[in-house]
Amino acid sequence: MDASLERKSKQPGNGRVILIAGPTASGKSAFALNVAAGCNGVIVNADSMQLYEDLRIVSARPSAEEEALVPHRLYGTLPSSTAFSTGAWLRLASAEIAGLKADGKVPVVVGGTGLYFKGLTEGFADMPEIPDAVRQAARDLADREGVDGLRAALKREGDAEAAASLNDPQRLSRALEVIIATGKPLIDWQASAQTAPFLSRDDCIRIVLAPPRPWLHERIEQRARLMLSEEGIGEVSALLAKGLSPQLPAMRAIGVAEIRDFLSGETGYEDTVHRLTVATRQYAKRQETWFRNQMTDWQRIDPSDGIGVDAIVAQL
């Protein structure tokens, strides 16, 4: 933490929220930590993988030491057996933000899941609750028959559009759950159930960390080697031992399949580092593209220049 911020007088919040997005390995956690320390802030997680309790190292969740410096919310709170939606996160995050503002704290929402930020600031499709039995049936079908089975089931249930347009098993499963539970295609829910934004433009300071590519790539390789530390391997080994469906979000986290293959002897250490590095770079590129196209009017900050947070705190 910056020494200047440790000495800084912490004043109560004035109702504004600080949003910090950025690609994986861009230094979001450190940036948020320093911002929160300088403004009586509390950090709220907006990263879908860091919600899960089993993957601290693999998902680059803040360490216990970092969490002790500044209060953190919504980190490591879900079992990996949970399939968590954007709507569910928004309900939890909105309650956290409202409570913190009522207590005179500054919510500092940080993460790499762009849909979470979009939901907070633009509204989202308020989807129906899906019975556990329906969700499990869709998950079992995905495990048995994969993408082709899910597409066939969607056509039978009357959602040919989702069957034709979706390729990801998790999204196909979600579409199948919705039409089985409600009789209404997912796209119809998305079009008709849009909620109002929880945060207006005046409510928040919106920041995207935009590091230069070589700097980011170096940090990504460092992270890949950290995933292959004893602690990272232990996390994945313990997760695999639970025998969970491979379609669950936690099982699809970068690092799980790669370390599984390393543990089985299918790949060696350097090959696994390479696979982890490539997968993470590709993910970071997708995030950067999404932020560039969807967050056109957010402030851009280059974290490689040093974490200068005073200008952010001054905007409160």
C-alpha positions in Angstrom: 0.0 0.0 0.0 1.3 3.5 -0.8 2.8 5.1 2.3 1.1 8.4 1.4 -2.3 6.7 1.5 -1.6 5.1 4.8 -1.0 8.6 6.2 -3.9 10.1 4.4 -6.9 11.2 6.6 -9.9 9.0 5.7 -13.0 11.0 5.3 -16.5 9.6 5.1 -17.9 8.9 1.6 -20.3 11.3 -0.1 -22.4 8.7 -1.8 -20.3 8.1 -4.9 -19.1 4.7 -6.0 -15.7 3.9 -7.6 -15.8 1.3 -10.4 -12.5 -0.2 -11.5 -12.5 -2.6 -14.5 -9.6 -4.1 -16.4 -8.1 -7.2 -18.0 -6.7 -10.0 -15.9 -3.2 -9.3 -14.5 -3.6 -5.6 -15.0 -3.1 -4.7 -11.3 -6.7 -4.1 -10.4 -6.5 -5.5 -6.9 -3.4 -3.3 -6.0 -5.0 -0.3 -7.5 -8.3 -0.8 -5.7 -6.5 -1.4 -2.4 -4.7 1.9 -2.6 -7.8 3.8 -3.7 -9.9 2.3 -0.9 -7.2 3.1 1.7 -7.3 6.7 0.7 -11.1 7.3 0.8 -12.6 5.2 3.6 -13.4 2.6 1.0 -14.5 -1.0 1.1 -13.7 -3.2 -1.9 -16.5 -5.2 -3.6 -15.7 -8.0 -5.9 -16.8 -7.9 -9.6 -14.9 -10.9 -10.9 -17.0 -14.0 -11.5 -14.2 -16.5 -10.7 -13.1 -14.7 -7.5 -16.5 -15.4 -6.0 -15.6 -19.1 -5.5 -14.0 -20.3 -2.3 -11.7 -22.9 -3.8 -9.6 -20.9 -6.2 -7.7 -18.1 -4.4 -4.4 -18.6 -6.2 -5.8 -19.8 -9.5 -8.2 -16.8 -9.8 -5.7 -14.3 -8.3 -8.0 -13.5 -5.5 -6.6 -10.9 -3.0 -4.5 -12.5 -0.3 -5.5 -12.8 3.3 -2.9 -10.1 4.1 -4.5 -7.7 1.5 -8.0 -8.4 2.8 -6.8 -7.5 6.3 -5.6 -4.1 5.1 -9.0 -2.9 3.7 -12.4 -4.6 4.1 -13.3 -6.8 1.1 -16.7 -8.1 0.2 -18.0 -11.0 -2.0 -14.7 -12.8 -2.3 -14.5 -16.5 -1.9 -18.1 -16.7 -0.7 -19.5 -19.4 -3.0 -19.0 -23.1 -3.2 -17.6 -24.3 -6.5 -20.8 -26.4 -7.0 -22.7 -23.2 -7.5 -23.7 -21.8 -10.9 -24.0 -18.1 -10.3 -25.7 -15.7 -12.7 -25.1 -12.0 -13.4 -28.5 -11.2 -11.9 -27.6 -13.0 -8.7 -24.3 -11.0 -8.4 -26.1 -7.8 -9.1 -28.6 -8.4 -6.3 -25.8 -9.2 -3.8 -23.6 -6.3 -5.0 -26.4 -3.8 -5.0 -27.2 -4.7 -1.4 -23.5 -4.4 -0.4 -23.2 -1.0 -2.2 -26.4 0.4 -0.6 -25.3 -0.7 2.9 -21.8 0.7 2.5 -23.2 4.1 1.3 -25.6 4.2 4.2 -22.6 3.7 6.6 -20.7 6.5 5.0 -18.2 4.2 3.2 -17.0 4.4 -0.4 -17.8 1.2 -2.3 -14.8 0.4 -4.6 -16.1 -2.2 -7.1 -13.3 -4.0 -8.9 -13.0 -6.9 -11.3 -12.8 -8.1 -14.8 -16.3 -9.3 -15.5 -17.7 -6.7 -17.9 -21.3 -7.8 -17.7 -21.3 -7.1 -13.9 -20.4 -3.4 -14.5 -22.8 -3.2 -17.5 -25.6 -4.4 -15.3 -24.8 -1.9 -12.5 -24.7 1.1 -14.8 -27.1 0.2 -17.6 -29.6 -2.3 -16.2 -29.9 -6.1 -17.0 -32.4 -8.7 -17.9 -34.0 -9.8 -14.7 -34.2 -13.5 -15.3 -36.6 -15.9 -13.5 -35.3 -18.2 -10.8 -34.7 -21.7 -12.1 -35.6 -24.8 -10.0 -32.6 -26.8 -8.9 -34.0 -30.0 -10.5 -34.2 -28.2 -13.9 -30.7 -26.8 -13.6 -29.3 -30.2 -12.7 -31.1 -31.8 -15.6 -29.6 -29.4 -18.1 -26.2 -29.8 -16.5 -26.4 -33.6 -16.7 -27.4 -33.4 -20.4 -24.4 -31.1 -21.1 -22.1 -33.6 -19.4 -23.5 -36.6 -21.3 -24.1 -35.2 -24.8 -22.2 -31.9 -25.0 -23.1 -29.0 -27.3 -25.0 -31.2 -29.8 -27.2 -32.6 -27.2 -28.0 -29.2 -25.8 -28.8 -27.9 -29.2 -31.1 -30.8 -30.0 -32.9 -30.3 -26.7 -33.4 -26.6 -27.3 -35.0 -27.3 -30.7 -37.3 -29.8 -29.1 -38.3 -27.3 -26.4 -39.0 -24.5 -29.0 -35.9 -22.3 -28.8 -34.3 -22.9 -32.2 -32.8 -19.4 -32.2 -30.6 -20.2 -29.1 -29.7 -23.6 -30.6 -28.5 -21.9 -33.8 -26.7 -18.9 -32.3 -25.0 -20.2 -29.1 -21.8 -22.2 -29.0 -20.7 -22.2 -25.4 -22.1 -25.2 -23.3 -22.7 -23.0 -20.3 -24.8 -20.5 -22.3 -26.7 -23.3 -24.1 -27.4 -24.9 -20.7 -28.7 -21.6 -19.4 -31.0 -21.2 -22.4 -32.3 -24.7 -22.0 -33.0 -24.1 -18.3 -35.0 -21.0 -19.0 -37.3 -22.4 -21.7 -37.9 -25.6 -19.7 -38.7 -23.7 -16.5 -40.7 -20.9 -18.1 -41.8 -21.9 -21.5 -40.3 -18.7 -22.8 -37.1 -18.4 -24.9 -34.1 -16.8 -23.2 -34.0 -14.0 -25.9 -37.6 -13.0 -25.1 -36.7 -12.7 -21.4 -33.7 -10.6 -22.2 -35.7 -8.3 -24.4 -38.7 -7.8 -22.0 -37.3 -7.9 -18.5 -34.7 -5.1 -18.5 -34.3 -3.4 -15.2 -33.3 0.2 -14.5 -29.6 0.9 -13.8 -28.7 0.6 -10.1 -26.0 3.4 -10.6 -26.5 6.5 -12.7 -23.6 8.3 -14.4 -23.4 10.8 -11.6 -23.3 8.1 -8.9 -20.0 6.7 -9.9 -16.4 7.2 -11.0 -15.7 4.8 -13.8 -12.2 3.6 -14.6 -10.7 1.0 -16.9 -7.1 0.0 -16.4 -5.4 -0.1 -19.9 -1.8 -1.3 -19.6 0.5 -1.6 -22.6 0.5 -5.1 -24.1 4.2 -6.1 -23.3 3.8 -5.1 -19.7 0.6 -7.1 -19.4 2.1 -10.1 -21.1 5.0 -10.2 -18.7 2.6 -10.2 -15.7 0.5 -12.9 -17.3 3.5 -15.2 -17.5 4.4 -14.5 -13.9 0.8 -15.4 -12.9 1.0 -18.6 -14.9 4.0 -19.7 -12.9 2.2 -18.8 -9.7 -0.7 -21.0 -10.7 1.8 -23.8 -10.9 3.1 -23.2 -7.4 2.4 -25.8 -4.7 -0.6 -23.8 -3.5 -2.1 -23.4 -6.9 -1.7 -27.1 -7.7 -3.2 -28.0 -4.4 -6.3 -25.9 -5.0 -7.0 -27.6 -8.4 -6.3 -31.0 -7.0 -8.8 -30.5 -4.2 -11.3 -29.1 -6.6 -11.0 -32.0 -9.0 -11.4 -34.4 -6.0 -15.0 -33.1 -5.5 -16.1 -34.7 -8.8 -18.1 -31.7 -9.9 -19.7 -31.2 -13.4 -17.2 -29.9 -15.9 -19.9 -27.4 -17.0 -19.8 -25.5 -13.7 -18.2 -22.1 -14.0 -15.5 -22.8 -11.4 -14.5 -25.9 -13.3 -14.1 -23.8 -16.4 -11.7 -21.3 -14.8 -8.4 -20.8 -16.6 -5.9 -23.1 -14.8 -8.2 -26.0 -13.9 -7.9 -28.0 -17.1 -4.3 -27.1 -17.6 -3.2 -28.1 -14.1 -5.4 -31.2 -14.3 -3.4 -32.3 -17.4 -0.1 -31.5 -15.6 -1.2 -33.6 -12.6 -2.0 -36.5 -14.9 1.4 -36.3 -16.5 -0.1 -35.3 -19.9 2.0 -32.1 -20.0 5.3 -31.1 -18.4 6.0 -27.9 -16.4 7.1 -25.6 -19.2 4.4 -26.8 -21.5 1.8 -26.1 -18.8 3.2 -22.7 -18.2 2.9 -22.0 -22.0 -0.7 -23.3 -22.1 -1.6 -21.1 -19.1 0.1 -18.1 -20.5 -1.6 -18.4 -23.9 -5.1 -19.0 -22.4 -4.7 -16.0 -20.1 -3.5 -13.8 -22.9 -6.4 -14.8 -25.1 -8.8 -14.1 -22.2 -7.2 -10.7 -21.5 -7.5 -9.8 -25.2 -11.2 -10.6 -25.1 -11.7 -8.5 -22.0 -9.8 -5.5 -23.6 -12.0 -5.8 -26.7 -15.1 -5.9 -24.6 -14.1 -2.9 -22.5 -13.1 -0.9 -25.6 -16.4 -1.5 -27.3 -18.8 -1.4 -24.3 -17.1 1.2 -22.0 -16.3 3.9 -24.5 -16.7 6.8 -22.1 -14.9 5.3 -19.0 -11.6 6.9 -17.9 -8.5 5.0 -19.1 -5.5 4.7 -16.8 -2.2 3.0 -17.6 -1.2 1.1 -14.4 2.4 0.6 -15.7 3.1 4.3 -15.0 2.7 3.7 -11.3 -0.5 3.7 -9.2 -1.4 7.3 -8.9 -4.7 7.2 -7.0 -4.8 10.7 -5.6 -6.5 12.0 -8.7 -9.2 9.3 -8.4 -9.9 10.0 -4.7 -10.1 13.8 -5.5 -13.1 13.1 -7.8 -15.2 12.0 -4.8 
